[in-house]
Amino acid sequence: MASSRGHAASAPGALRARPAAWRSHRRDVAVELARYLGAVSILLVGAVHLQQYYYAYFNVVPTIGTLFLLSFIGAGIVGVVLLAPVRRLGQEVGDAILTLAALGAIGIALGTLVSLLISEYTPLFGFMESGYRLAVVLTLLFDGLTTAFLGLFLLFIGPNLIHAIATERRTS
């Protein structure tokens, strides 16, 4: 009987500890899921721009064509970095690289989103978009998803990175 009481007495502590561990695990999974979904979203932004560059012949539109190509290249770079196992370089270094890549991806997404919206109402570099064809809708969708997912990712890793940097400065 005493053994069952001893076992029962330890159970409530174990039950309290388990939810905290589960919350931490769920948070870690959510952060990584936001990172990877953001990476896929920015790669899709780049893919739409590349498709439009070659198959919708934006490559012949001065300035806009170059911007489409640069959007593809930039989206590809930050997307690959976000998918890469950079934390193998160390938690702080990896998080710093991921933060820069996420900020770059958000910059690309917001830049293309704002540019697209401007070109709907007024010429942008001599080009004006008309209507919401599939490529425009996909760009709006993927720009929004990139910003949301990577914004969430930064919301979670940003404070940890800032704390790590501040701690390192105090010890140096």
N, CA and C atoms as an extended XYZ file, in Angstrom:
516
Properties=species:S:1:pos:R:3:atomname:S:1:resname:S:1:resid:I:1 pbc="F F F"
N         0.795       -1.189        0.000 N   MET     1
C         0.000        0.000        0.000 CA  MET     1
C         0.846        1.265        0.000 C   MET     1
N         1.913        1.240        0.770 N   ALA     2
C         2.779        2.411        0.848 CA  ALA     2
C         3.389        2.724       -0.510 C   ALA     2
N         3.713        1.655       -1.259 N   SER     3
C         4.307        1.906       -2.563 CA  SER     3
C         3.313        2.573       -3.510 C   SER     3
N         2.051        2.206       -3.417 N   SER     4
C         1.081        2.851       -4.298 CA  SER     4
C         0.868        4.303       -3.899 C   SER     4
N         0.956        4.596       -2.561 N   ARG     5
C         0.839        5.999       -2.131 CA  ARG     5
C         2.035        6.803       -2.613 C   ARG     5
N         3.207        6.220       -2.508 N   GLY     6
C         4.410        6.906       -2.963 CA  GLY     6
C         4.325        7.188       -4.450 C   GLY     6
N         3.832        6.216       -5.188 N   HIS     7
C         3.685        6.389       -6.627 CA  HIS     7
C         2.631        7.455       -6.929 C   HIS     7
N         1.527        7.423       -6.191 N   ALA     8
C         0.467        8.402       -6.413 CA  ALA     8
C         0.920        9.797       -6.025 C   ALA     8
N         1.762        9.887       -5.002 N   ALA     9
C         2.224       11.191       -4.562 CA  ALA     9
C         3.132       11.838       -5.611 C   ALA     9
N         3.887       11.011       -6.323 N   SER    10
C         4.765       11.582       -7.332 CA  SER    10
C         4.026       11.887       -8.646 C   SER    10
N         2.885       11.301       -8.843 N   ALA    11
C         2.147       11.487      -10.084 CA  ALA    11
C         1.710       12.931      -10.323 C   ALA    11
N         1.161       13.627       -9.304 N   PRO    12
C         0.752       15.005       -9.590 CA  PRO    12
C         1.901       15.894      -10.048 C   PRO    12
N         3.077       15.732       -9.444 N   GLY    13
C         4.237       16.510       -9.883 CA  GLY    13
C         4.592       16.181      -11.316 C   GLY    13
N         4.529       14.900      -11.658 N   ALA    14
C         4.831       14.471      -13.022 CA  ALA    14
C         3.800       15.022      -13.998 C   ALA    14
N         2.551       15.059      -13.555 N   LEU    15
C         1.504       15.573      -14.425 CA  LEU    15
C         1.670       17.078      -14.659 C   LEU    15
N         2.130       17.797      -13.641 N   ARG    16
C         2.348       19.237      -13.814 CA  ARG    16
C         3.540       19.506      -14.723 C   ARG    16
N         4.573       18.678      -14.611 N   ALA    17
C         5.775       18.878      -15.424 CA  ALA    17
C         5.513       18.565      -16.889 C   ALA    17
N         4.706       17.567      -17.138 N   ARG    18
C         4.466       17.141      -18.513 CA  ARG    18
C         3.812       18.231      -19.374 C   ARG    18
N         2.772       18.911      -18.891 N   PRO    19
C         2.199       19.954      -19.743 CA  PRO    19
C         3.197       21.054      -20.091 C   PRO    19
N         4.073       21.422      -19.174 N   ALA    20
C         5.072       22.452      -19.480 CA  ALA    20
C         6.006       21.965      -20.582 C   ALA    20
N         6.416       20.721      -20.501 N   ALA    21
C         7.283       20.153      -21.539 CA  ALA    21
C         6.542       20.077      -22.867 C   ALA    21
N         5.270       19.697      -22.829 N   TRP    22
C         4.482       19.626      -24.058 CA  TRP    22
C         4.291       21.005      -24.670 C   TRP    22
N         4.056       22.019      -23.804 N   ARG    23
C         3.894       23.385      -24.322 CA  ARG    23
C         5.180       23.849      -25.001 C   ARG    23
N         6.298       23.560      -24.376 N   SER    24
C         7.588       23.941      -24.962 CA  SER    24
C         7.811       23.220      -26.286 C   SER    24
N         7.495       21.937      -26.330 N   HIS    25
C         7.659       21.163      -27.565 CA  HIS    25
C         6.729       21.684      -28.657 C   HIS    25
N         5.480       21.947      -28.309 N   ARG    26
C         4.522       22.475      -29.292 CA  ARG    26
C         4.974       23.829      -29.807 C   ARG    26
N         5.516       24.664      -28.926 N   ARG    27
C         6.026       25.970      -29.334 CA  ARG    27
C         7.186       25.801      -30.312 C   ARG    27
N         8.115       24.904      -30.004 N   ASP    28
C         9.256       24.663      -30.897 CA  ASP    28
C         8.796       24.168      -32.261 C   ASP    28
N         7.812       23.289      -32.266 N   VAL    29
C         7.272       22.775      -33.534 CA  VAL    29
C         6.600       23.897      -34.309 C   VAL    29
N         5.844       24.735      -33.621 N   ALA    30
C         5.156       25.857      -34.284 CA  ALA    30
C         6.163       26.845      -34.881 C   ALA    30
N         7.247       27.107      -34.153 N   VAL    31
C         8.268       28.039      -34.641 CA  VAL    31
C         8.919       27.482      -35.901 C   VAL    31
N         9.293       26.217      -35.872 N   GLU    32
C         9.942       25.611      -37.041 CA  GLU    32
C         8.963       25.486      -38.205 C   GLU    32
N         7.709       25.182      -37.917 N   LEU    33
C         6.697       25.110      -38.967 CA  LEU    33
C         6.524       26.475      -39.633 C   LEU    33
N         6.497       27.539      -38.841 N   ALA    34
C         6.387       28.903      -39.395 CA  ALA    34
C         7.602       29.207      -40.270 C   ALA    34
N         8.780       28.793      -39.819 N   ARG    35
C        10.010       29.010      -40.601 CA  ARG    35
C         9.927       28.309      -41.949 C   ARG    35
N         9.581       27.032      -41.933 N   TYR    36
C         9.563       26.262      -43.179 CA  TYR    36
C         8.433       26.688      -44.108 C   TYR    36
N         7.261       26.998      -43.557 N   LEU    37
C         6.157       27.480      -44.400 CA  LEU    37
C         6.488       28.853      -44.990 C   LEU    37
N         7.158       29.695      -44.213 N   GLY    38
C         7.610       30.980      -44.729 CA  GLY    38
C         8.629       30.809      -45.839 C   GLY    38
N         9.529       29.838      -45.665 N   ALA    39
C        10.539       29.560      -46.696 CA  ALA    39
C         9.875       29.103      -47.992 C   ALA    39
N         8.923       28.199      -47.876 N   VAL    40
C         8.217       27.710      -49.062 CA  VAL    40
C         7.445       28.852      -49.716 C   VAL    40
N         6.821       29.696      -48.901 N   SER    41
C         6.052       30.823      -49.437 CA  SER    41
C         6.931       31.792      -50.223 C   SER    41
N         8.112       32.127      -49.685 N   ILE    42
C         8.979       33.070      -50.412 CA  ILE    42
C         9.542       32.410      -51.667 C   ILE    42
N         9.794       31.108      -51.629 N   LEU    43
C        10.236       30.420      -52.844 CA  LEU    43
C         9.142       30.449      -53.909 C   LEU    43
N         7.898       30.356      -53.481 N   LEU    44
C         6.780       30.437      -54.430 CA  LEU    44
C         6.637       31.857      -54.995 C   LEU    44
N         6.915       32.868      -54.170 N   VAL    45
C         6.932       34.245      -54.683 CA  VAL    45
C         7.961       34.341      -55.813 C   VAL    45
N         9.143       33.798      -55.553 N   GLY    46
C        10.199       33.807      -56.577 CA  GLY    46
C         9.809       33.025      -57.812 C   GLY    46
N         9.151       31.889      -57.625 N   ALA    47
C         8.731       31.062      -58.763 CA  ALA    47
C         7.720       31.791      -59.639 C   ALA    47
N         6.778       32.492      -59.013 N   VAL    48
C         5.798       33.263      -59.786 CA  VAL    48
C         6.503       34.361      -60.579 C   VAL    48
N         7.461       35.026      -59.948 N   HIS    49
C         8.184       36.079      -60.661 CA  HIS    49
C         9.019       35.515      -61.815 C   HIS    49
N         9.633       34.371      -61.616 N   LEU    50
C        10.402       33.756      -62.700 CA  LEU    50
C         9.477       33.342      -63.848 C   LEU    50
N         8.333       32.763      -63.508 N   GLN    51
C         7.372       32.360      -64.539 CA  GLN    51
C         6.908       33.578      -65.331 C   GLN    51
N         6.623       34.657      -64.637 N   GLN    52
C         6.179       35.867      -65.321 CA  GLN    52
C         7.306       36.487      -66.143 C   GLN    52
N         8.506       36.384      -65.664 N   TYR    53
C         9.663       36.929      -66.374 CA  TYR    53
C         9.844       36.237      -67.721 C   TYR    53
N         9.762       34.916      -67.735 N   TYR    54
C        10.010       34.180      -68.976 CA  TYR    54
C         8.758       33.949      -69.830 C   TYR    54
N         7.649       33.569      -69.181 N   TYR    55
C         6.483       33.142      -69.960 CA  TYR    55
C         5.440       34.230      -70.170 C   TYR    55
N         5.456       35.268      -69.366 N   ALA    56
C         4.566       36.406      -69.608 CA  ALA    56
C         5.363       37.550      -70.229 C   ALA    56
N         6.621       37.256      -70.556 N   TYR    57
C         7.501       38.171      -71.279 CA  TYR    57
C         7.783       39.486      -70.559 C   TYR    57
N         7.838       39.432      -69.231 N   PHE    58
C         8.242       40.619      -68.489 CA  PHE    58
C         9.730       40.900      -68.665 C   PHE    58
N        10.458       39.951      -69.227 N   ASN    59
C        11.886       40.162      -69.465 CA  ASN    59
C        12.139       41.273      -70.489 C   ASN    59
N        11.132       41.620      -71.278 N   VAL    60
C        11.311       42.700      -72.259 CA  VAL    60
C        10.824       44.050      -71.736 C   VAL    60
N        10.229       44.064      -70.536 N   VAL    61
C         9.741       45.320      -69.962 CA  VAL    61
C        10.907       45.962      -69.203 C   VAL    61
N        11.335       47.151      -69.626 N   PRO    62
C        12.467       47.795      -68.950 CA  PRO    62
C        12.198       47.997      -67.454 C   PRO    62
N        13.184       47.848      -66.655 N   THR    63
C        13.199       48.005      -65.198 CA  THR    63
C        12.342       46.941      -64.506 C   THR    63
N        11.077       46.812      -64.877 N   ILE    64
C        10.199       45.833      -64.244 CA  ILE    64
C        10.734       44.420      -64.482 C   ILE    64
N        11.177       44.127      -65.684 N   GLY    65
C        11.736       42.818      -65.978 CA  GLY    65
C        12.942       42.511      -65.105 C   GLY    65
N        13.820       43.488      -64.957 N   THR    66
C        14.998       43.314      -64.092 CA  THR    66
C        14.574       43.085      -62.649 C   THR    66
N        13.567       43.818      -62.194 N   LEU    67
C        13.074       43.651      -60.828 CA  LEU    67
C        12.453       42.267      -60.622 C   LEU    67
N        11.777       41.746      -61.627 N   PHE    68
C        11.210       40.400      -61.524 CA  PHE    68
C        12.321       39.367      -61.375 C   PHE    68
N        13.371       39.531      -62.176 N   LEU    69
C        14.499       38.608      -62.101 CA  LEU    69
C        15.205       38.719      -60.751 C   LEU    69
N        15.420       39.926      -60.267 N   LEU    70
C        16.056       40.122      -58.961 CA  LEU    70
C        15.187       39.574      -57.831 C   LEU    70
N        13.869       39.697      -57.960 N   SER    71
C        12.962       39.129      -56.968 CA  SER    71
C        13.115       37.613      -56.915 C   SER    71
N        13.199       36.989      -58.078 N   PHE    72
C        13.401       35.541      -58.136 CA  PHE    72
C        14.718       35.153      -57.468 C   PHE    72
N        15.792       35.847      -57.802 N   ILE    73
C        17.113       35.520      -57.248 CA  ILE    73
C        17.122       35.722      -55.728 C   ILE    73
N        16.628       36.864      -55.287 N   GLY    74
C        16.594       37.146      -53.849 CA  GLY    74
C        15.728       36.168      -53.089 C   GLY    74
N        14.547       35.869      -53.630 N   ALA    75
C        13.647       34.911      -52.978 CA  ALA    75
C        14.297       33.532      -52.905 C   ALA    75
N        15.001       33.159      -53.956 N   GLY    76
C        15.691       31.866      -53.953 CA  GLY    76
C        16.765       31.794      -52.885 C   GLY    76
N        17.528       32.858      -52.756 N   ILE    77
C        18.614       32.876      -51.763 CA  ILE    77
C        18.057       32.789      -50.343 C   ILE    77
N        17.131       33.679      -49.999 N   VAL    78
C        16.617       33.669      -48.621 CA  VAL    78
C        15.794       32.413      -48.342 C   VAL    78
N        15.088       31.906      -49.351 N   GLY    79
C        14.319       30.682      -49.163 CA  GLY    79
C        15.214       29.490      -48.860 C   GLY    79
N        16.300       29.364      -49.601 N   VAL    80
C        17.239       28.255      -49.371 CA  VAL    80
C        17.900       28.390      -47.996 C   VAL    80
N        18.281       29.599      -47.627 N   VAL    81
C        18.889       29.805      -46.304 CA  VAL    81
C        17.908       29.416      -45.202 C   VAL    81
N        16.634       29.783      -45.359 N   LEU    82
C        15.629       29.437      -44.347 CA  LEU    82
C        15.405       27.928      -44.244 C   LEU    82
N        15.656       27.212      -45.317 N   LEU    83
C        15.506       25.754      -45.297 CA  LEU    83
C        16.774       25.033      -44.842 C   LEU    83
N        17.905       25.728      -44.907 N   ALA    84
C        19.196       25.105      -44.596 CA  ALA    84
C        19.350       24.868      -43.089 C   ALA    84
N        20.120       23.848      -42.726 N   PRO    85
C        20.345       23.552      -41.295 CA  PRO    85
C        21.433       24.459      -40.694 C   PRO    85
N        21.216       25.761      -40.708 N   VAL    86
C        22.242       26.712      -40.278 CA  VAL    86
C        22.491       26.684      -38.770 C   VAL    86
N        21.588       26.104      -38.006 N   ARG    87
C        21.807       26.028      -36.555 CA  ARG    87
C        22.924       25.050      -36.195 C   ARG    87
N        23.372       24.279      -37.161 N   ARG    88
C        24.535       23.419      -36.925 CA  ARG    88
C        25.786       24.254      -36.705 C   ARG    88
N        25.739       25.518      -37.108 N   LEU    89
C        26.851       26.438      -36.879 CA  LEU    89
C        26.854       26.957      -35.441 C   LEU    89
N        25.840       26.610      -34.690 N   GLY    90
C        25.638       27.099      -33.324 CA  GLY    90
C        24.289       27.786      -33.245 C   GLY    90
N        23.659       27.698      -32.093 N   GLN    91
C        22.317       28.253      -31.926 CA  GLN    91
C        22.276       29.753      -32.213 C   GLN    91
N        23.205       30.501      -31.614 N   GLU    92
C        23.185       31.957      -31.787 CA  GLU    92
C        23.504       32.366      -33.225 C   GLU    92
N        24.523       31.767      -33.798 N   VAL    93
C        24.896       32.091      -35.177 CA  VAL    93
C        23.771       31.686      -36.123 C   VAL    93
N        23.231       30.485      -35.925 N   GLY    94
C        22.132       30.008      -36.763 CA  GLY    94
C        20.912       30.900      -36.675 C   GLY    94
N        20.553       31.280      -35.444 N   ASP    95
C        19.393       32.163      -35.286 CA  ASP    95
C        19.633       33.539      -35.903 C   ASP    95
N        20.876       34.038      -35.820 N   ALA    96
C        21.190       35.332      -36.445 CA  ALA    96
C        21.049       35.236      -37.962 C   ALA    96
N        21.551       34.150      -38.547 N   ILE    97
C        21.434       33.956      -39.999 CA  ILE    97
C        19.971       33.817      -40.397 C   ILE    97
N        19.211       33.042      -39.629 N   LEU    98
C        17.787       32.852      -39.934 CA  LEU    98
C        17.012       34.164      -39.790 C   LEU    98
N        17.382       34.969      -38.807 N   THR    99
C        16.726       36.263      -38.627 CA  THR    99
C        16.968       37.161      -39.827 C   THR    99
N        18.214       37.225      -40.284 N   LEU   100
C        18.518       38.046      -41.462 CA  LEU   100
C        17.791       37.531      -42.703 C   LEU   100
N        17.754       36.211      -42.866 N   ALA   101
C        17.054       35.633      -44.022 CA  ALA   101
C        15.550       35.915      -43.940 C   ALA   101
N        14.978       35.780      -42.753 N   ALA   102
C        13.544       36.042      -42.587 CA  ALA   102
C        13.230       37.514      -42.848 C   ALA   102
N        14.078       38.410      -42.344 N   LEU   103
C        13.873       39.843      -42.613 CA  LEU   103
C        14.007       40.142      -44.104 C   LEU   103
N        14.972       39.506      -44.763 N   GLY   104
C        15.122       39.675      -46.205 CA  GLY   104
C        13.907       39.178      -46.966 C   GLY   104
N        13.390       38.027      -46.563 N   ALA   105
C        12.207       37.462      -47.227 CA  ALA   105
C        10.991       38.358      -47.030 C   ALA   105
N        10.822       38.865      -45.815 N   ILE   106
C         9.700       39.773      -45.556 CA  ILE   106
C         9.864       41.048      -46.381 C   ILE   106
N        11.092       41.537      -46.484 N   GLY   107
C        11.356       42.725      -47.306 CA  GLY   107
C        10.999       42.499      -48.766 C   GLY   107
N        11.378       41.335      -49.292 N   ILE   108
C        11.041       41.005      -50.681 CA  ILE   108
C         9.531       40.900      -50.841 C   ILE   108
N         8.885       40.189      -49.925 N   ALA   109
C         7.434       39.994      -50.019 CA  ALA   109
C         6.682       41.321      -49.925 C   ALA   109
N         7.043       42.138      -48.960 N   LEU   110
C         6.359       43.429      -48.821 CA  LEU   110
C         6.684       44.361      -49.988 C   LEU   110
N         7.923       44.291      -50.465 N   GLY   111
C         8.304       45.110      -51.623 CA  GLY   111
C         7.497       44.755      -52.856 C   GLY   111
N         7.344       43.457      -53.113 N   THR   112
C         6.568       43.055      -54.296 CA  THR   112
C         5.084       43.332      -54.092 C   THR   112
N         4.613       43.163      -52.868 N   LEU   113
C         3.202       43.436      -52.580 CA  LEU   113
C         2.878       44.912      -52.795 C   LEU   113
N         3.681       45.771      -52.219 N   VAL   114
C         3.455       47.215      -52.360 CA  VAL   114
C         3.610       47.635      -53.824 C   VAL   114
N         4.627       47.133      -54.486 N   SER   115
C         4.836       47.476      -55.896 CA  SER   115
C         3.654       47.040      -56.752 C   SER   115
N         3.151       45.852      -56.493 N   LEU   116
C         2.003       45.355      -57.247 CA  LEU   116
C         0.773       46.220      -57.005 C   LEU   116
N         0.545       46.564      -55.746 N   LEU   117
C        -0.617       47.403      -55.435 CA  LEU   117
C        -0.481       48.794      -56.053 C   LEU   117
N         0.710       49.355      -56.036 N   ILE   118
C         0.925       50.666      -56.675 CA  ILE   118
C         0.662       50.568      -58.172 C   ILE   118
N         1.178       49.509      -58.791 N   SER   119
C         1.032       49.374      -60.247 CA  SER   119
C        -0.403       49.093      -60.671 C   SER   119
N        -1.262       48.766      -59.743 N   GLU   120
C        -2.688       48.597      -60.055 CA  GLU   120
C        -3.367       49.945      -60.281 C   GLU   120
N        -2.827       50.997      -59.653 N   TYR   121
C        -3.496       52.292      -59.683 CA  TYR   121
C        -2.738       53.383      -60.435 C   TYR   121
N        -1.443       53.203      -60.577 N   THR   122
C        -0.628       54.213      -61.243 CA  THR   122
C         0.575       53.525      -61.880 C   THR   122
N         1.107       54.063      -62.935 N   PRO   123
C         2.272       53.421      -63.550 CA  PRO   123
C         3.470       53.369      -62.591 C   PRO   123
N         4.142       52.248      -62.588 N   LEU   124
C         5.344       52.052      -61.784 CA  LEU   124
C         6.478       51.740      -62.749 C   LEU   124
N         7.455       52.628      -62.839 N   PHE   125
C         8.544       52.505      -63.811 CA  PHE   125
C         7.991       52.346      -65.229 C   PHE   125
N         6.904       53.057      -65.508 N   GLY   126
C         6.310       53.028      -66.835 CA  GLY   126
C         5.405       51.835      -67.095 C   GLY   126
N         5.150       51.011      -66.093 N   PHE   127
C         4.312       49.825      -66.275 CA  PHE   127
C         3.114       49.917      -65.338 C   PHE   127
N         1.959       49.519      -65.870 N   MET   128
C         0.749       49.509      -65.052 CA  MET   128
C         0.076       48.155      -65.187 C   MET   128
N        -0.208       47.536      -64.056 N   GLU   129
C        -0.880       46.232      -64.017 CA  GLU   129
C        -2.367       46.464      -64.214 C   GLU   129
N        -3.040       45.508      -64.861 N   SER   130
C        -4.489       45.644      -65.024 CA  SER   130
C        -5.151       44.313      -64.708 C   SER   130
N        -6.035       44.332      -63.753 N   GLY   131
C        -6.800       43.138      -63.410 CA  GLY   131
C        -6.069       42.196      -62.477 C   GLY   131
N        -6.818       41.240      -62.009 N   TYR   132
C        -6.298       40.257      -61.064 CA  TYR   132
C        -6.242       38.883      -61.728 C   TYR   132
N        -5.274       38.742      -62.613 N   ARG   133
C        -5.063       37.434      -63.236 CA  ARG   133
C        -4.443       36.505      -62.209 C   ARG   133
N        -4.322       35.233      -62.534 N   LEU   134
C        -3.858       34.220      -61.584 CA  LEU   134
C        -2.498       34.567      -60.981 C   LEU   134
N        -1.558       35.006      -61.776 N   ALA   135
C        -0.220       35.337      -61.255 CA  ALA   135
C        -0.288       36.444      -60.208 C   ALA   135
N        -1.158       37.421      -60.407 N   VAL   136
C        -1.305       38.513      -59.451 CA  VAL   136
C        -1.900       37.989      -58.146 C   VAL   136
N        -2.921       37.176      -58.250 N   VAL   137
C        -3.560       36.608      -57.059 CA  VAL   137
C        -2.565       35.735      -56.293 C   VAL   137
N        -1.808       34.906      -56.996 N   LEU   138
C        -0.817       34.054      -56.341 CA  LEU   138
C         0.266       34.882      -55.658 C   LEU   138
N         0.705       35.933      -56.313 N   THR   139
C         1.714       36.801      -55.708 CA  THR   139
C         1.183       37.447      -54.436 C   THR   139
N        -0.036       37.973      -54.491 N   LEU   140
C        -0.642       38.563      -53.297 CA  LEU   140
C        -0.751       37.532      -52.174 C   LEU   140
N        -1.181       36.332      -52.503 N   LEU   141
C        -1.327       35.263      -51.515 CA  LEU   141
C         0.020       34.888      -50.902 C   LEU   141
N         1.012       34.615      -51.740 N   PHE   142
C         2.313       34.165      -51.226 CA  PHE   142
C         3.061       35.283      -50.510 C   PHE   142
N         2.896       36.526      -50.951 N   ASP   143
C         3.502       37.651      -50.225 CA  ASP   143
C         2.910       37.742      -48.817 C   ASP   143
N         1.591       37.615      -48.732 N   GLY   144
C         0.928       37.666      -47.428 CA  GLY   144
C         1.330       36.505      -46.526 C   GLY   144
N         1.380       35.305      -47.092 N   LEU   145
C         1.772       34.139      -46.296 CA  LEU   145
C         3.224       34.243      -45.829 C   LEU   145
N         4.097       34.696      -46.702 N   THR   146
C         5.504       34.873      -46.324 CA  THR   146
C         5.620       35.818      -45.143 C   THR   146
N         4.958       36.953      -45.241 N   THR   147
C         5.019       37.959      -44.181 CA  THR   147
C         4.438       37.423      -42.875 C   THR   147
N         3.312       36.741      -42.948 N   ALA   148
C         2.678       36.216      -41.734 CA  ALA   148
C         3.525       35.121      -41.085 C   ALA   148
N         3.941       34.125      -41.861 N   PHE   149
C         4.703       33.017      -41.287 CA  PHE   149
C         6.049       33.469      -40.729 C   PHE   149
N         6.769       34.272      -41.499 N   LEU   150
C         8.096       34.678      -41.032 CA  LEU   150
C         8.013       35.761      -39.960 C   LEU   150
N         6.953       36.540      -39.960 N   GLY   151
C         6.724       37.470      -38.853 CA  GLY   151
C         6.511       36.715      -37.556 C   GLY   151
N         5.732       35.641      -37.613 N   LEU   152
C         5.515       34.786      -36.445 CA  LEU   152
C         6.825       34.139      -36.009 C   LEU   152
N         7.587       33.648      -36.964 N   PHE   153
C         8.891       33.046      -36.665 CA  PHE   153
C         9.786       34.046      -35.934 C   PHE   153
N         9.870       35.275      -36.441 N   LEU   154
C        10.703       36.298      -35.808 CA  LEU   154
C        10.183       36.700      -34.434 C   LEU   154
N         8.888       36.683      -34.276 N   LEU   155
C         8.288       37.012      -32.986 CA  LEU   155
C         8.768       36.043      -31.907 C   LEU   155
N         8.961       34.793      -32.273 N   PHE   156
C         9.401       33.790      -31.303 CA  PHE   156
C        10.909       33.744      -31.117 C   PHE   156
N        11.697       33.841      -32.188 N   ILE   157
C        13.148       33.702      -31.999 CA  ILE   157
C        13.833       35.022      -31.715 C   ILE   157
N        13.205       36.131      -32.053 N   GLY   158
C        13.819       37.440      -31.835 CA  GLY   158
C        14.204       37.709      -30.393 C   GLY   158
N        13.288       37.557      -29.441 N   PRO   159
C        13.654       37.816      -28.042 CA  PRO   159
C        14.787       36.907      -27.544 C   PRO   159
N        14.796       35.650      -27.946 N   ASN   160
C        15.868       34.741      -27.534 CA  ASN   160
C        17.207       35.195      -28.097 C   ASN   160
N        17.217       35.628      -29.347 N   LEU   161
C        18.455       36.085      -29.973 CA  LEU   161
C        18.954       37.362      -29.309 C   LEU   161
N        18.064       38.287      -29.045 N   ILE   162
C        18.447       39.535      -28.376 CA  ILE   162
C        19.013       39.247      -26.990 C   ILE   162
N        18.378       38.336      -26.258 N   HIS   163
C        18.855       37.958      -24.924 CA  HIS   163
C        20.235       37.329      -25.003 C   HIS   163
N        20.456       36.455      -25.977 N   ALA   164
C        21.757       35.792      -26.137 CA  ALA   164
C        22.844       36.803      -26.464 C   ALA   164
N        22.553       37.764      -27.339 N   ILE   165
C        23.531       38.786      -27.696 CA  ILE   165
C        23.842       39.678      -26.497 C   ILE   165
N        22.795       40.088      -25.771 N   ALA   166
C        23.002       40.940      -24.593 CA  ALA   166
C        23.812       40.212      -23.518 C   ALA   166
N        23.544       38.950      -23.303 N   THR   167
C        24.285       38.154      -22.325 CA  THR   167
C        25.746       38.042      -22.717 C   THR   167
N        25.995       37.818      -24.009 N   GLU   168
C        27.368       37.692      -24.491 CA  GLU   168
C        28.121       39.001      -24.330 C   GLU   168
N        27.474       40.117      -24.574 N   ARG   169
C        28.130       41.428      -24.421 CA  ARG   169
C        28.487       41.697      -22.967 C   ARG   169
N        27.610       41.272      -22.034 N   ARG   170
C        27.891       41.489      -20.619 CA  ARG   170
C        29.064       40.638      -20.144 C   ARG   170
N        29.224       39.464      -20.718 N   THR   171
C        30.311       38.583      -20.306 CA  THR   171
C        31.626       38.920      -21.002 C   THR   171
N        31.570       39.702      -22.057 N   SER   172
C        32.808       40.058      -22.790 CA  SER   172
C        33.531       41.216      -22.188 C   SER   172
